[in-house]
Amino acid sequence: MSQIGILLELLCRPGLAGGTDLVGRYEQAFARTVLGDASRPCLAFGKGRVALWTVLRALASQSGGEVAVPAFTCEMVPAAVKFAGLRCVYADVAAGGFNAGAAELAGAIGPATQAVVCQHTYGIGPDPAAMRRLSTGGSAVLIEDCCQLADLPAGPDGPTRLGAVAFFSTQWNKPFSTGLGGMAAFNDSSLYSAVGDMRSAFGRAGDRARSRSLAIQALAYELTVRPATQAAVAKMYRFAQRRGWVRGTNTAGDYDQTMPDDYPCGATNLQAILGLRQLRRWDSNVAHRRMLTGFYLQRLAEFGIDTMPLGATCGQALWAVPLLVDNKAELLARAERDALAVATWFDVPPVHLAEATAGRYDYRPGSCPASEWMVPREIHLPTSPAVSLDRAQATWKFLQRHARFTSPR
């Protein structure tokens, strides 16, 4: 059955869509397919940020403890820390790169630190040896943010093996999508049990309504989103979210001082069914991303742009290839008009770095200057299966003509 047919059926069967009996099967398939280890314990959540929040709540030994987090990140990471009753201490990006480095993260660790968030930005992995030293050098628990990680080589030294837990997002534009959703994968069995107990206590009364809303959005996505319409639809979707017309990726409550009552949510059968379909395409998904990553890296190198900060010289698949430019707004407007594959992670200033709201997220403006400098210059080139090689070639020709490239500081 087609994706549209499945969504229509689930809309007509809210009891099935909002149930949870298929979630365990989805968790096992994720461990087997994405992590390469069917025995790895995983737990699925309604959103990736909820997975992080639940882990932090399970870890928190005292209110007011600290979490070391990258400054160059999605605003929902510090929001989850805040909702967990903890305080953010920020680490700037390492010189010339896109990730917070081990030295920067180590500088954010203090006596009150309960966790360190290590982010695989755009799928670019941090130095494993340095991250391992962080995870074994003290009492703070290492959490891997794998929301943009599209290529997970198996083996003891691969990603998601460094920390006690890794969390993933399966939102609309992530390495694979269930519309909304998240996953946590555990190396620590006691933490897995504690987080599982907490998830079991989540209320389920709103699952049917939440699944119905997601099914309608996913159906609209299937019917309207094409390479030529993606940028325009995404802009309309974000506008509708900010107006409160749809309950999508971010809601007004996600930015409040206090956590919304319906923030804690587990995955439903709808997300499990969509996820299982996506996992069947995982190998071809990664292969396509690997091909486009290699294409963009080769073109960038030929153009004289240093690709070493991208850390993907050995055939790795990135979620997107990041670039820094001095004419971001102009490029995004031109690319949208021409239906080209150019996107941005930060379409508006992230609330944790914005001067007006920084205090709400424990951020001191000016404390992470490299991250602040990068936000208004960041664009990226998606590698998703929706981007054909022909479209990638047209995108690169466009960038050659119009982009004013700059380099990470």
Secondary structure as UniProt FT lines:
FT   HELIX           3..12
FT   HELIX           14..17
FT   TURN            21..22
FT   HELIX           23..33
FT   TURN            38..39
FT   STRAND          42..45
FT   HELIX           48..59
FT   TURN            63..64
FT   STRAND          66..70
FT   HELIX           76..83
FT   TURN            84..85
FT   STRAND          87..91
FT   TURN            95..96
FT   HELIX           102..107
FT   TURN            111..112
FT   STRAND          113..119
FT   HELIX           121..123
FT   HELIX           128..136
FT   STRAND          141..145
FT   TURN            147..148
FT   TURN            156..157
FT   TURN            159..160
FT   STRAND          165..169
FT   TURN            172..173
FT   STRAND          182..186
FT   HELIX           189..200
FT   TURN            205..206
FT   HELIX           207..224
FT   TURN            227..229
FT   HELIX           230..243
FT   HELIX           252..255
FT   TURN            261..262
FT   HELIX           269..279
FT   TURN            280..281
FT   HELIX           282..302
FT   TURN            303..304
FT   HELIX           308..310
FT   STRAND          320..325
FT   HELIX           328..337
FT   TURN            338..339
FT   TURN            351..353
FT   TURN            355..357
FT   HELIX           358..361
FT   TURN            365..366
FT   HELIX           369..374
FT   HELIX           375..377
FT   STRAND          378..382
FT   TURN            385..386
FT   HELIX           389..402
FT   STRAND          405..406
//
